[in-house]
Amino acid sequence: MHLHKYEKIWLAFGIGCLFVFLTVIGVSAFAEGNQPPSCLTTIDPEKVDQTPPFDKPGLVKTGNNEYQLNIVVSAFAFTPNQIEIPKGAKVTINVTSKDVIHGFEVAGTNVNMMVEPGYINTLTKTFDKTGEYTILCNEYCGAGHHMMTGRIKVVD
Amino acid sequence: MAKAELQQTSPKMKEKEPPLKGTLASVFLLGFFIIFSWVSVYFLFLHRL
C-alpha cells in the first residue's frame, strides 16, 4: 500500500498522541493512585437510612483538621443541604442515592460525581478559601431536578 | 478508441502524487486545537485541586 509522505506524518502524530494520553492516564491511575469517585463500594439503596454512616448524615470530625461529610441524595434533595466547614479542612465527601441517578457537583471545584443508587461515591477535597459554594444536581433526575441544591459555607 | 485513450492516461496519473499540503495544514490545525483544549482543561483541573 502506498502512503503519501504527509499521510505518514499525520498518522505518526496521531498515534503518538494516543500513546501520550494513555501514558498520562496510566501514570495517574497506577503511580498516583487516582481512581473514579465510585470505586466498588456498595450499599443497599433501600436501607440507606439504617446504614452507617448515612443513618446520621452530616459533617463528622475524624482527626486534626480532617472531616467526613456524609450526604444522602434523593429526589429532590441533598440531606443535609446547609453545611458549614472550617477553613483549611480536609473533607472526605461520601454520597449515595436512595432512588435514581443524581449528580453531585460543588460548583467551581473539582468535586463532581455521578451518584448511582447502590454505590457510595467518595472524593476528598481541601477547602482552602472561605466563601459559599453551591451544591447542585447535574444529572436530570425528574420533575424537581432544577430545585435540587445545597450550600457549603467555608468559615474561619 | 476510448479504451486506448484510457490506457494512455492512467500511468501518468499514478506518477503524480496528489497535492496534500492543505490537508496536512488542516489536520495539524485541528490536532493542535484538540491538544490545546485538552491541556487547558487539564490545567483548570490542576488549578482547582
N, CA and C atoms of all chains as a GROMACS GRO file, in nm:
protein
  615
    1MET      N    1   0.083  -0.120   0.000
    1MET     CA    2   0.000   0.000   0.000
    1MET      C    3   0.087   0.125   0.000
    2HIS      N    4   0.056   0.213  -0.093
    2HIS     CA    5   0.134   0.336  -0.100
    2HIS      C    6   0.075   0.445  -0.011
    3LEU      N    7   0.159   0.504   0.071
    3LEU     CA    8   0.113   0.614   0.157
    3LEU      C    9   0.188   0.741   0.119
    4HIS      N   10   0.114   0.848   0.109
    4HIS     CA   11   0.175   0.978   0.083
    4HIS      C   12   0.261   1.016   0.204
    5LYS      N   13   0.367   1.090   0.176
    5LYS     CA   14   0.459   1.130   0.283
    5LYS      C   15   0.385   1.204   0.396
    6TYR      N   16   0.296   1.294   0.355
    6TYR     CA   17   0.220   1.371   0.456
    6TYR      C   18   0.130   1.282   0.540
    7GLU      N   19   0.071   1.180   0.472
    7GLU     CA   20  -0.017   1.088   0.546
    7GLU      C   21   0.061   1.016   0.656
    8LYS      N   22   0.186   0.978   0.623
    8LYS     CA   23   0.270   0.911   0.724
    8LYS      C   24   0.294   1.004   0.842
    9ILE      N   25   0.316   1.133   0.811
    9ILE     CA   26   0.344   1.230   0.918
    9ILE      C   27   0.224   1.241   1.013
   10TRP      N   28   0.102   1.263   0.956
   10TRP     CA   29  -0.009   1.284   1.050
   10TRP      C   30  -0.055   1.155   1.116
   11LEU      N   31  -0.033   1.040   1.051
   11LEU     CA   32  -0.066   0.914   1.119
   11LEU      C   33   0.027   0.893   1.239
   12ALA      N   34   0.157   0.919   1.218
   12ALA     CA   35   0.253   0.904   1.327
   12ALA      C   36   0.220   1.000   1.441
   13PHE      N   37   0.183   1.122   1.406
   13PHE     CA   38   0.148   1.223   1.506
   13PHE      C   39   0.025   1.179   1.587
   14GLY      N   40  -0.077   1.130   1.515
   14GLY     CA   41  -0.200   1.086   1.583
   14GLY      C   42  -0.176   0.967   1.675
   15ILE      N   43  -0.102   0.869   1.627
   15ILE     CA   44  -0.075   0.751   1.709
   15ILE      C   45   0.015   0.789   1.827
   16GLY      N   46   0.108   0.880   1.803
   16GLY     CA   47   0.193   0.930   1.912
   16GLY      C   48   0.110   0.996   2.021
   17CYS      N   49   0.012   1.079   1.981
   17CYS     CA   50  -0.075   1.144   2.079
   17CYS      C   51  -0.151   1.042   2.162
   18LEU      N   52  -0.198   0.935   2.094
   18LEU     CA   53  -0.271   0.829   2.164
   18LEU      C   54  -0.185   0.772   2.276
   19PHE      N   55  -0.057   0.746   2.246
   19PHE     CA   56   0.032   0.690   2.348
   19PHE      C   57   0.060   0.789   2.460
   20VAL      N   58   0.073   0.917   2.425
   20VAL     CA   59   0.094   1.019   2.529
   20VAL      C   60  -0.025   1.021   2.625
   21PHE      N   61  -0.147   1.022   2.570
   21PHE     CA   62  -0.266   1.028   2.656
   21PHE      C   63  -0.280   0.901   2.740
   22LEU      N   64  -0.251   0.784   2.681
   22LEU     CA   65  -0.258   0.660   2.757
   22LEU      C   66  -0.157   0.660   2.871
   23THR      N   67  -0.037   0.715   2.844
   23THR     CA   68   0.066   0.724   2.949
   23THR      C   69   0.019   0.815   3.062
   24VAL      N   70  -0.042   0.928   3.026
   24VAL     CA   71  -0.091   1.021   3.129
   24VAL      C   72  -0.192   0.950   3.218
   25ILE      N   73  -0.287   0.876   3.157
   25ILE     CA   74  -0.388   0.805   3.236
   25ILE      C   75  -0.323   0.696   3.320
   26GLY      N   76  -0.227   0.624   3.260
   26GLY     CA   77  -0.159   0.516   3.332
   26GLY      C   78  -0.083   0.567   3.454
   27VAL      N   79  -0.008   0.675   3.437
   27VAL     CA   80   0.068   0.732   3.549
   27VAL      C   81  -0.028   0.780   3.657
   28SER      N   82  -0.136   0.846   3.614
   28SER     CA   83  -0.234   0.897   3.709
   28SER      C   84  -0.298   0.784   3.790
   29ALA      N   85  -0.331   0.674   3.723
   29ALA     CA   86  -0.401   0.564   3.790
   29ALA      C   87  -0.308   0.477   3.872
   30PHE      N   88  -0.194   0.435   3.813
   30PHE     CA   89  -0.111   0.334   3.879
   30PHE      C   90  -0.001   0.394   3.966
   31ALA      N   91   0.052   0.511   3.927
   31ALA     CA   92   0.159   0.570   4.007
   31ALA      C   93   0.104   0.664   4.113
   32GLU      N   94  -0.001   0.740   4.078
   32GLU     CA   95  -0.055   0.836   4.174
   32GLU      C   96  -0.181   0.787   4.244
   33GLY      N   97  -0.229   0.671   4.204
   33GLY     CA   98  -0.342   0.610   4.276
   33GLY      C   99  -0.476   0.678   4.257
   34ASN      N  100  -0.492   0.755   4.150
   34ASN     CA  101  -0.623   0.817   4.126
   34ASN      C  102  -0.723   0.712   4.081
   35GLN      N  103  -0.843   0.722   4.134
   35GLN     CA  104  -0.948   0.629   4.097
   35GLN      C  105  -1.079   0.704   4.082
   36PRO      N  106  -1.175   0.645   4.012
   36PRO     CA  107  -1.303   0.715   3.999
   36PRO      C  108  -1.370   0.728   4.136
   37PRO      N  109  -1.457   0.831   4.154
   37PRO     CA  110  -1.520   0.855   4.284
   37PRO      C  111  -1.600   0.734   4.334
   38SER      N  112  -1.655   0.656   4.241
   38SER     CA  113  -1.730   0.539   4.283
   38SER      C  114  -1.648   0.417   4.249
   39CYS      N  115  -1.578   0.362   4.349
   39CYS     CA  116  -1.489   0.251   4.319
   39CYS      C  117  -1.530   0.128   4.398
   40LEU      N  118  -1.642   0.066   4.356
   40LEU     CA  119  -1.685  -0.065   4.404
   40LEU      C  120  -1.725  -0.070   4.552
   41THR      N  121  -1.756   0.045   4.615
   41THR     CA  122  -1.813   0.040   4.749
   41THR      C  123  -1.965   0.039   4.733
   42THR      N  124  -2.029  -0.066   4.781
   42THR     CA  125  -2.172  -0.079   4.756
   42THR      C  126  -2.254  -0.062   4.884
   43ILE      N  127  -2.383  -0.038   4.864
   43ILE     CA  128  -2.477  -0.019   4.975
   43ILE      C  129  -2.615  -0.061   4.924
   44ASP      N  130  -2.700  -0.111   5.014
   44ASP     CA  131  -2.837  -0.142   4.973
   44ASP      C  132  -2.915  -0.011   4.965
   45PRO      N  133  -2.958   0.031   4.845
   45PRO     CA  134  -3.022   0.162   4.832
   45PRO      C  135  -3.153   0.175   4.911
   46GLU      N  136  -3.215   0.060   4.946
   46GLU     CA  137  -3.340   0.067   5.022
   46GLU      C  138  -3.315   0.082   5.172
   47LYS      N  139  -3.190   0.056   5.215
   47LYS     CA  140  -3.161   0.063   5.358
   47LYS      C  141  -3.059   0.172   5.389
   48VAL      N  142  -3.056   0.276   5.305
   48VAL     CA  143  -2.958   0.384   5.324
   48VAL      C  144  -2.977   0.450   5.461
   49ASP      N  145  -3.105   0.471   5.500
   49ASP     CA  146  -3.134   0.542   5.627
   49ASP      C  147  -3.090   0.462   5.750
   50GLN      N  148  -3.072   0.330   5.735
   50GLN     CA  149  -3.032   0.249   5.851
   50GLN      C  150  -2.883   0.215   5.847
   51THR      N  151  -2.816   0.243   5.733
   51THR     CA  152  -2.677   0.201   5.719
   51THR      C  153  -2.582   0.315   5.757
   52PRO      N  154  -2.491   0.288   5.852
   52PRO     CA  155  -2.390   0.390   5.881
   52PRO      C  156  -2.298   0.408   5.761
   53PRO      N  157  -2.244   0.527   5.733
   53PRO     CA  158  -2.264   0.650   5.813
   53PRO      C  159  -2.386   0.730   5.770
   54PHE      N  160  -2.468   0.675   5.679
   54PHE     CA  161  -2.576   0.756   5.624
   54PHE      C  162  -2.700   0.759   5.714
   55ASP      N  163  -2.698   0.682   5.827
   55ASP     CA  164  -2.810   0.692   5.920
   55ASP      C  165  -2.808   0.826   5.994
   56LYS      N  166  -2.686   0.882   6.006
   56LYS     CA  167  -2.674   1.017   6.066
   56LYS      C  168  -2.594   1.104   5.972
   57PRO      N  169  -2.656   1.150   5.862
   57PRO     CA  170  -2.580   1.229   5.765
   57PRO      C  171  -2.535   1.363   5.821
   58GLY      N  172  -2.423   1.411   5.770
   58GLY     CA  173  -2.372   1.540   5.816
   58GLY      C  174  -2.221   1.538   5.823
   59LEU      N  175  -2.167   1.644   5.884
   59LEU     CA  176  -2.022   1.659   5.894
   59LEU      C  177  -1.971   1.595   6.023
   60VAL      N  178  -1.872   1.508   6.013
   60VAL     CA  179  -1.816   1.441   6.130
   60VAL      C  180  -1.666   1.467   6.133
   61LYS      N  181  -1.616   1.505   6.252
   61LYS     CA  182  -1.472   1.528   6.265
   61LYS      C  183  -1.403   1.393   6.283
   62THR      N  184  -1.302   1.367   6.203
   62THR     CA  185  -1.235   1.237   6.213
   62THR      C  186  -1.090   1.250   6.258
   63GLY      N  187  -1.037   1.372   6.260
   63GLY     CA  188  -0.899   1.390   6.302
   63GLY      C  189  -0.865   1.536   6.307
   64ASN      N  190  -0.737   1.566   6.324
   64ASN     CA  191  -0.694   1.704   6.330
   64ASN      C  192  -0.714   1.769   6.193
   65ASN      N  193  -0.814   1.856   6.186
   65ASN     CA  194  -0.847   1.926   6.062
   65ASN      C  195  -0.897   1.832   5.952
   66GLU      N  196  -0.939   1.714   5.992
   66GLU     CA  197  -0.993   1.620   5.894
   66GLU      C  198  -1.138   1.589   5.924
   67TYR      N  199  -1.217   1.589   5.822
   67TYR     CA  200  -1.361   1.570   5.841
   67TYR      C  201  -1.414   1.470   5.740
   68GLN      N  202  -1.532   1.416   5.777
   68GLN     CA  203  -1.604   1.331   5.684
   68GLN      C  204  -1.741   1.395   5.664
   69LEU      N  205  -1.779   1.411   5.540
   69LEU     CA  206  -1.910   1.470   5.511
   69LEU      C  207  -1.995   1.366   5.442
   70ASN      N  208  -2.099   1.320   5.513
   70ASN     CA  209  -2.186   1.216   5.457
   70ASN      C  210  -2.317   1.279   5.413
   71ILE      N  211  -2.350   1.262   5.289
   71ILE     CA  212  -2.470   1.324   5.235
   71ILE      C  213  -2.555   1.219   5.165
   72VAL      N  214  -2.684   1.218   5.199
   72VAL     CA  215  -2.780   1.129   5.132
   72VAL      C  216  -2.847   1.210   5.022
   73VAL      N  217  -2.845   1.155   4.902
   73VAL     CA  218  -2.905   1.224   4.789
   73VAL      C  219  -3.032   1.148   4.749
   74SER      N  220  -3.141   1.222   4.737
   74SER     CA  221  -3.266   1.158   4.695
   74SER      C  222  -3.346   1.260   4.614
   75ALA      N  223  -3.454   1.214   4.552
   75ALA     CA  224  -3.536   1.305   4.472
   75ALA      C  225  -3.620   1.392   4.569
   76PHE      N  226  -3.607   1.518   4.576
   76PHE     CA  227  -3.515   1.604   4.504
   76PHE      C  228  -3.440   1.688   4.607
   77ALA      N  229  -3.358   1.623   4.686
   77ALA     CA  230  -3.290   1.695   4.794
   77ALA      C  231  -3.157   1.632   4.831
   78PHE      N  232  -3.070   1.718   4.885
   78PHE     CA  233  -2.948   1.671   4.949
   78PHE      C  234  -2.972   1.678   5.099
   79THR      N  235  -2.938   1.572   5.173
   79THR     CA  236  -2.956   1.574   5.319
   79THR      C  237  -2.819   1.553   5.385
   80PRO      N  238  -2.764   1.651   5.456
   80PRO     CA  239  -2.815   1.787   5.478
   80PRO      C  240  -2.784   1.876   5.356
   81ASN      N  241  -2.852   1.991   5.350
   81ASN     CA  242  -2.823   2.080   5.238
   81ASN      C  243  -2.763   2.214   5.279
   82GLN      N  244  -2.739   2.232   5.410
   82GLN     CA  245  -2.667   2.351   5.457
   82GLN      C  246  -2.550   2.300   5.541
   83ILE      N  247  -2.430   2.323   5.494
   83ILE     CA  248  -2.314   2.267   5.565
   83ILE      C  249  -2.212   2.377   5.592
   84GLU      N  250  -2.160   2.378   5.714
   84GLU     CA  251  -2.054   2.473   5.748
   84GLU      C  252  -1.925   2.398   5.769
   85ILE      N  253  -1.822   2.440   5.699
   85ILE     CA  254  -1.693   2.372   5.706
   85ILE      C  255  -1.588   2.474   5.748
   86PRO      N  256  -1.504   2.440   5.847
   86PRO     CA  257  -1.396   2.531   5.883
   86PRO      C  258  -1.292   2.540   5.772
   87LYS      N  259  -1.236   2.661   5.758
   87LYS     CA  260  -1.139   2.684   5.651
   87LYS      C  261  -1.016   2.594   5.667
   88GLY      N  262  -0.968   2.541   5.559
   88GLY     CA  263  -0.848   2.458   5.560
   88GLY      C  264  -0.875   2.312   5.591
   89ALA      N  265  -1.001   2.277   5.611
   89ALA     CA  266  -1.035   2.140   5.647
   89ALA      C  267  -1.023   2.047   5.526
   90LYS      N  268  -0.970   1.928   5.556
   90LYS     CA  269  -0.963   1.825   5.452
   90LYS      C  270  -1.087   1.738   5.468
   91VAL      N  271  -1.175   1.746   5.372
   91VAL     CA  272  -1.306   1.682   5.385
   91VAL      C  273  -1.318   1.564   5.289
   92THR      N  274  -1.350   1.448   5.345
   92THR     CA  275  -1.380   1.333   5.261
   92THR      C  276  -1.532   1.327   5.245
   93ILE      N  277  -1.576   1.347   5.123
   93ILE     CA  278  -1.720   1.353   5.096
   93ILE      C  279  -1.770   1.216   5.052
   94ASN      N  280  -1.868   1.161   5.126
   94ASN     CA  281  -1.932   1.035   5.087
   94ASN      C  282  -2.076   1.064   5.049
   95VAL      N  283  -2.116   1.022   4.932
   95VAL     CA  284  -2.255   1.042   4.893
   95VAL      C  285  -2.312   0.912   4.837
   96THR      N  286  -2.440   0.896   4.856
   96THR     CA  287  -2.510   0.784   4.793
   96THR      C  288  -2.654   0.824   4.764
   97SER      N  289  -2.714   0.753   4.671
   97SER     CA  290  -2.851   0.787   4.629
   97SER      C  291  -2.949   0.684   4.684
   98LYS      N  292  -3.071   0.733   4.718
   98LYS     CA  293  -3.175   0.642   4.768
   98LYS      C  294  -3.266   0.594   4.656
   99ASP      N  295  -3.266   0.666   4.544
   99ASP     CA  296  -3.360   0.628   4.438
   99ASP      C  297  -3.296   0.619   4.299
  100VAL      N  298  -3.289   0.732   4.230
  100VAL     CA  299  -3.240   0.726   4.092
  100VAL      C  300  -3.098   0.785   4.084
  101ILE      N  301  -3.046   0.792   3.965
  101ILE     CA  302  -2.913   0.851   3.946
  101ILE      C  303  -2.923   1.003   3.962
  102HIS      N  304  -2.836   1.057   4.046
  102HIS     CA  305  -2.827   1.201   4.065
  102HIS      C  306  -2.685   1.246   4.034
  103GLY      N  307  -2.668   1.378   4.035
  103GLY     CA  308  -2.533   1.433   4.023
  103GLY      C  309  -2.499   1.505   4.152
  104PHE      N  310  -2.370   1.513   4.181
  104PHE     CA  311  -2.326   1.589   4.298
  104PHE      C  312  -2.210   1.676   4.255
  105GLU      N  313  -2.238   1.804   4.238
  105GLU     CA  314  -2.134   1.896   4.195
  105GLU      C  315  -2.125   2.012   4.291
  106VAL      N  316  -2.003   2.041   4.336
  106VAL     CA  317  -1.980   2.163   4.412
  106VAL      C  318  -1.926   2.262   4.310
  107ALA      N  319  -2.010   2.358   4.271
  107ALA     CA  320  -1.978   2.446   4.159
  107ALA      C  321  -1.846   2.519   4.181
  108GLY      N  322  -1.765   2.521   4.079
  108GLY     CA  323  -1.637   2.591   4.083
  108GLY      C  324  -1.523   2.510   4.142
  109THR      N  325  -1.547   2.382   4.175
  109THR     CA  326  -1.441   2.297   4.228
  109THR      C  327  -1.433   2.169   4.145
  110ASN      N  328  -1.339   2.082   4.183
  110ASN     CA  329  -1.328   1.954   4.113
  110ASN      C  330  -1.424   1.850   4.166
  111VAL      N  331  -1.504   1.886   4.267
  111VAL     CA  332  -1.598   1.789   4.324
  111VAL      C  333  -1.716   1.775   4.228
  112ASN      N  334  -1.720   1.664   4.159
  112ASN     CA  335  -1.823   1.641   4.059
  112ASN      C  336  -1.838   1.491   4.041
  113MET      N  337  -1.951   1.439   4.088
  113MET     CA  338  -1.969   1.294   4.086
  113MET      C  339  -2.105   1.257   4.031
  114MET      N  340  -2.113   1.140   3.970
  114MET     CA  341  -2.242   1.084   3.934
  114MET      C  342  -2.281   0.991   4.048
  115VAL      N  343  -2.396   1.015   4.110
  115VAL     CA  344  -2.437   0.938   4.227
  115VAL      C  345  -2.536   0.830   4.184
  116GLU      N  346  -2.492   0.705   4.193
  116GLU     CA  347  -2.576   0.595   4.149
  116GLU      C  348  -2.632   0.521   4.270
  117PRO      N  349  -2.760   0.481   4.266
  117PRO     CA  350  -2.813   0.402   4.377
  117PRO      C  351  -2.738   0.270   4.389
  118GLY      N  352  -2.703   0.233   4.512
  118GLY     CA  353  -2.631   0.108   4.532
  118GLY      C  354  -2.481   0.125   4.546
  119TYR      N  355  -2.433   0.247   4.518
  119TYR     CA  356  -2.289   0.271   4.528
  119TYR      C  357  -2.260   0.392   4.617
  120ILE      N  358  -2.147   0.386   4.686
  120ILE     CA  359  -2.104   0.501   4.766
  120ILE      C  360  -1.993   0.572   4.690
  121ASN      N  361  -2.011   0.700   4.668
  121ASN     CA  362  -1.910   0.779   4.598
  121ASN      C  363  -1.828   0.858   4.698
  122THR      N  364  -1.698   0.856   4.679
  122THR     CA  365  -1.608   0.923   4.773
  122THR      C  366  -1.510   1.012   4.700
  123LEU      N  367  -1.492   1.132   4.753
  123LEU     CA  368  -1.396   1.225   4.696
  123LEU      C  369  -1.341   1.312   4.808
  124THR      N  370  -1.212   1.339   4.807
  124THR     CA  371  -1.153   1.421   4.913
  124THR      C  372  -1.116   1.558   4.860
  125LYS      N  373  -1.152   1.660   4.937
  125LYS     CA  374  -1.128   1.798   4.892
  125LYS      C  375  -1.087   1.882   5.013
  126THR      N  376  -0.984   1.962   4.995
  126THR     CA  377  -0.944   2.056   5.100
  126THR      C  378  -1.000   2.193   5.066
  127PHE      N  379  -1.077   2.248   5.160
  127PHE     CA  380  -1.139   2.379   5.138
  127PHE      C  381  -1.046   2.488   5.193
  128ASP      N  382  -0.967   2.549   5.105
  128ASP     CA  383  -0.866   2.646   5.146
  128ASP      C  384  -0.917   2.789   5.153
  129LYS      N  385  -1.024   2.816   5.083
  129LYS     CA  386  -1.074   2.954   5.075
  129LYS      C  387  -1.210   2.965   5.144
  130THR      N  388  -1.228   3.074   5.217
  130THR     CA  389  -1.360   3.096   5.275
  130THR      C  390  -1.456   3.139   5.164
  131GLY      N  391  -1.584   3.115   5.190
  131GLY     CA  392  -1.683   3.154   5.090
  131GLY      C  393  -1.798   3.056   5.086
  132GLU      N  394  -1.885   3.079   4.994
  132GLU     CA  395  -2.001   2.992   4.980
  132GLU      C  396  -1.995   2.915   4.849
  133TYR      N  397  -2.025   2.789   4.858
  133TYR     CA  398  -2.025   2.705   4.739
  133TYR      C  399  -2.166   2.647   4.721
  134THR      N  400  -2.207   2.637   4.598
  134THR     CA  401  -2.338   2.578   4.570
  134THR      C  402  -2.321   2.431   4.532
  135ILE      N  403  -2.403   2.347   4.595
  135ILE     CA  404  -2.407   2.206   4.555
  135ILE      C  405  -2.525   2.193   4.460
  136LEU      N  406  -2.504   2.125   4.349
  136LEU     CA  407  -2.617   2.106   4.261
  136LEU      C  408  -2.615   1.968   4.198
  137CYS      N  409  -2.734   1.929   4.153
  137CYS     CA  410  -2.750   1.800   4.087
  137CYS      C  411  -2.734   1.825   3.937
  138ASN      N  412  -2.641   1.757   3.876
  138ASN     CA  413  -2.620   1.781   3.733
  138ASN      C  414  -2.655   1.661   3.645
  139GLU      N  415  -2.737   1.571   3.702
  139GLU     CA  416  -2.792   1.463   3.620
  139GLU      C  417  -2.943   1.478   3.627
  140TYR      N  418  -3.008   1.486   3.512
  140TYR     CA  419  -3.153   1.504   3.516
  140TYR      C  420  -3.219   1.388   3.588
  141CYS      N  421  -3.294   1.419   3.698
  141CYS     CA  422  -3.346   1.312   3.783
  141CYS      C  423  -3.497   1.315   3.797
  142GLY      N  424  -3.564   1.411   3.737
  142GLY     CA  425  -3.709   1.415   3.747
  142GLY      C  426  -3.762   1.556   3.751
  143ALA      N  427  -3.890   1.569   3.787
  143ALA     CA  428  -3.960   1.697   3.778
  143ALA      C  429  -3.898   1.805   3.868
  144GLY      N  430  -3.838   1.765   3.980
  144GLY     CA  431  -3.786   1.866   4.072
  144GLY      C  432  -3.635   1.885   4.061
  145HIS      N  433  -3.578   1.836   3.954
  145HIS     CA  434  -3.433   1.839   3.936
  145HIS      C  435  -3.373   1.979   3.954
  146HIS      N  436  -3.440   2.079   3.894
  146HIS     CA  437  -3.385   2.215   3.897
  146HIS      C  438  -3.389   2.277   4.036
  147MET      N  439  -3.465   2.217   4.129
  147MET     CA  440  -3.472   2.274   4.264
  147MET      C  441  -3.377   2.204   4.360
  148MET      N  442  -3.303   2.108   4.310
  148MET     CA  443  -3.214   2.028   4.395
  148MET      C  444  -3.082   2.101   4.416
  149THR      N  445  -3.073   2.173   4.525
  149THR     CA  446  -2.948   2.245   4.554
  149THR      C  447  -2.912   2.233   4.700
  150GLY      N  448  -2.791   2.270   4.730
  150GLY     CA  449  -2.744   2.274   4.868
  150GLY      C  450  -2.638   2.383   4.878
  151ARG      N  451  -2.590   2.406   4.999
  151ARG     CA  452  -2.493   2.514   5.014
  151ARG      C  453  -2.384   2.474   5.114
  152ILE      N  454  -2.262   2.500   5.076
  152ILE     CA  455  -2.150   2.477   5.168
  152ILE      C  456  -2.093   2.613   5.204
  153LYS      N  457  -2.081   2.640   5.334
  153LYS     CA  458  -2.018   2.765   5.377
  153LYS      C  459  -1.883   2.729   5.438
  154VAL      N  460  -1.778   2.790   5.385
  154VAL     CA  461  -1.645   2.769   5.443
  154VAL      C  462  -1.615   2.891   5.528
  155VAL      N  463  -1.601   2.866   5.660
  155VAL     CA  464  -1.585   2.978   5.754
  155VAL      C  465  -1.450   2.968   5.827
  156ASP      N  466  -1.406   3.083   5.878
  156ASP     CA  467  -1.279   3.090   5.952
  156ASP      C  468  -1.287   3.020   6.086
  157MET      N  469  -1.143   0.295  -2.930
  157MET     CA  470  -1.077   0.426  -2.923
  157MET      C  471  -1.070   0.478  -2.779
  158ALA      N  472  -1.184   0.475  -2.719
  158ALA     CA  473  -1.191   0.525  -2.582
  158ALA      C  474  -1.101   0.443  -2.491
  159LYS      N  475  -1.097   0.315  -2.517
  159LYS     CA  476  -1.017   0.225  -2.436
  159LYS      C  477  -0.868   0.259  -2.448
  160ALA      N  478  -0.826   0.283  -2.570
  160ALA     CA  479  -0.686   0.316  -2.593
  160ALA      C  480  -0.648   0.446  -2.520
  161GLU      N  481  -0.737   0.538  -2.520
  161GLU     CA  482  -0.712   0.666  -2.454
  161GLU      C  483  -0.692   0.648  -2.303
  162LEU      N  484  -0.779   0.566  -2.247
  162LEU     CA  485  -0.773   0.540  -2.102
  162LEU      C  486  -0.638   0.480  -2.063
  163GLN      N  487  -0.592   0.385  -2.146
  163GLN     CA  488  -0.465   0.320  -2.115
  163GLN      C  489  -0.349   0.417  -2.121
  164GLN      N  490  -0.365   0.518  -2.203
  164GLN     CA  491  -0.257   0.616  -2.214
  164GLN      C  492  -0.248   0.707  -2.092
  165THR      N  493  -0.366   0.745  -2.040
  165THR     CA  494  -0.364   0.846  -1.933
  165THR      C  495  -0.336   0.786  -1.795
  166SER      N  496  -0.376   0.659  -1.772
  166SER     CA  497  -0.365   0.604  -1.636
  166SER      C  498  -0.222   0.595  -1.581
  167PRO      N  499  -0.121   0.557  -1.656
  167PRO     CA  500   0.013   0.554  -1.596
  167PRO      C  501   0.063   0.693  -1.555
  168LYS      N  502   0.021   0.793  -1.630
  168LYS     CA  503   0.060   0.930  -1.599
  168LYS      C  504   0.002   0.974  -1.464
  169MET      N  505  -0.127   0.940  -1.442
  169MET     CA  506  -0.196   0.978  -1.318
  169MET      C  507  -0.128   0.914  -1.196
  170LYS      N  508  -0.081   0.792  -1.212
  170LYS     CA  509  -0.020   0.721  -1.100
  170LYS      C  510   0.110   0.786  -1.054
  171GLU      N  511   0.184   0.840  -1.146
  171GLU     CA  512   0.313   0.900  -1.111
  171GLU      C  513   0.297   1.026  -1.026
  172LYS      N  514   0.191   1.102  -1.057
  172LYS     CA  515   0.170   1.229  -0.988
  172LYS      C  516   0.110   1.205  -0.849
  173GLU      N  517   0.170   1.256  -0.744
  173GLU     CA  518   0.110   1.246  -0.611
  173GLU      C  519   0.013   1.362  -0.592
  174PRO      N  520  -0.100   1.336  -0.529
  174PRO     CA  521  -0.195   1.445  -0.511
  174PRO      C  522  -0.138   1.551  -0.416
  175PRO      N  523  -0.166   1.677  -0.441
  175PRO     CA  524  -0.112   1.781  -0.351
  175PRO      C  525  -0.188   1.782  -0.219
  176LEU      N  526  -0.122   1.743  -0.110
  176LEU     CA  527  -0.190   1.730   0.019
  176LEU      C  528  -0.143   1.835   0.122
  177LYS      N  529  -0.083   1.942   0.073
  177LYS     CA  530  -0.031   2.042   0.165
  177LYS      C  531  -0.142   2.104   0.250
  178GLY      N  532  -0.253   2.137   0.183
  178GLY     CA  533  -0.368   2.196   0.254
  178GLY      C  534  -0.426   2.100   0.355
  179THR      N  535  -0.433   1.971   0.316
  179THR     CA  536  -0.485   1.869   0.408
  179THR      C  537  -0.395   1.857   0.530
  180LEU      N  538  -0.263   1.857   0.504
  180LEU     CA  539  -0.168   1.849   0.616
  180LEU      C  540  -0.188   1.966   0.712
  181ALA      N  541  -0.202   2.085   0.655
  181ALA     CA  542  -0.219   2.203   0.739
  181ALA      C  543  -0.348   2.193   0.821
  182SER      N  544  -0.458   2.149   0.758
  182SER     CA  545  -0.584   2.144   0.832
  182SER      C  546  -0.583   2.034   0.937
  183VAL      N  547  -0.518   1.921   0.905
  183VAL     CA  548  -0.508   1.813   1.003
  183VAL      C  549  -0.433   1.862   1.127
  184PHE      N  550  -0.322   1.934   1.106
  184PHE     CA  551  -0.244   1.980   1.221
  184PHE      C  552  -0.313   2.094   1.296
  185LEU      N  553  -0.385   2.179   1.222
  185LEU     CA  554  -0.462   2.284   1.290
  185LEU      C  555  -0.563   2.222   1.386
  186LEU      N  556  -0.638   2.123   1.334
  186LEU     CA  557  -0.737   2.054   1.418
  186LEU      C  558  -0.668   1.982   1.534
  187GLY      N  559  -0.556   1.914   1.504
  187GLY     CA  560  -0.482   1.842   1.606
  187GLY      C  561  -0.435   1.933   1.718
  188PHE      N  562  -0.378   2.046   1.682
  188PHE     CA  563  -0.328   2.139   1.785
  188PHE      C  564  -0.444   2.199   1.863
  189PHE      N  565  -0.558   2.221   1.796
  189PHE     CA  566  -0.675   2.273   1.867
  189PHE      C  567  -0.722   2.174   1.973
  190ILE      N  568  -0.725   2.044   1.936
  190ILE     CA  569  -0.769   1.940   2.032
  190ILE      C  570  -0.670   1.933   2.149
  191ILE      N  571  -0.540   1.937   2.119
  191ILE     CA  572  -0.440   1.929   2.226
  191ILE      C  573  -0.449   2.053   2.316
  192PHE      N  574  -0.466   2.170   2.255
  192PHE     CA  575  -0.479   2.293   2.333
  192PHE      C  576  -0.599   2.285   2.427
  193SER      N  577  -0.714   2.236   2.375
  193SER     CA  578  -0.834   2.224   2.459
  193SER      C  579  -0.809   2.127   2.574
  194TRP      N  580  -0.748   2.013   2.543
  194TRP     CA  581  -0.721   1.912   2.646
  194TRP      C  582  -0.630   1.970   2.755
  195VAL      N  583  -0.522   2.034   2.713
  195VAL     CA  584  -0.425   2.088   2.809
  195VAL      C  585  -0.489   2.198   2.894
  196SER      N  586  -0.572   2.283   2.832
  196SER     CA  587  -0.633   2.390   2.913
  196SER      C  588  -0.731   2.334   3.016
  197VAL      N  589  -0.808   2.231   2.980
  197VAL     CA  590  -0.898   2.170   3.077
  197VAL      C  591  -0.818   2.102   3.189
  198TYR      N  592  -0.707   2.037   3.150
  198TYR     CA  593  -0.622   1.970   3.249
  198TYR      C  594  -0.563   2.070   3.348
  199PHE      N  595  -0.517   2.186   3.298
  199PHE     CA  596  -0.461   2.286   3.389
  199PHE      C  597  -0.568   2.350   3.476
  200LEU      N  598  -0.691   2.362   3.423
  200LEU     CA  599  -0.802   2.409   3.505
  200LEU      C  600  -0.826   2.313   3.621
  201PHE      N  601  -0.823   2.183   3.591
  201PHE     CA  602  -0.839   2.079   3.694
  201PHE      C  603  -0.728   2.090   3.798
  202LEU      N  604  -0.602   2.103   3.754
  202LEU     CA  605  -0.489   2.112   3.848
  202LEU      C  606  -0.501   2.238   3.934
  203HIS      N  607  -0.544   2.347   3.873
  203HIS     CA  608  -0.559   2.474   3.943
  203HIS      C  609  -0.661   2.463   4.056
  204ARG      N  610  -0.765   2.381   4.034
  204ARG     CA  611  -0.871   2.370   4.134
  204ARG      C  612  -0.841   2.264   4.240
  205LEU      N  613  -0.735   2.191   4.228
  205LEU     CA  614  -0.704   2.085   4.326
  205LEU      C  615  -0.682   2.143   4.464
   0.00000   0.00000   0.00000
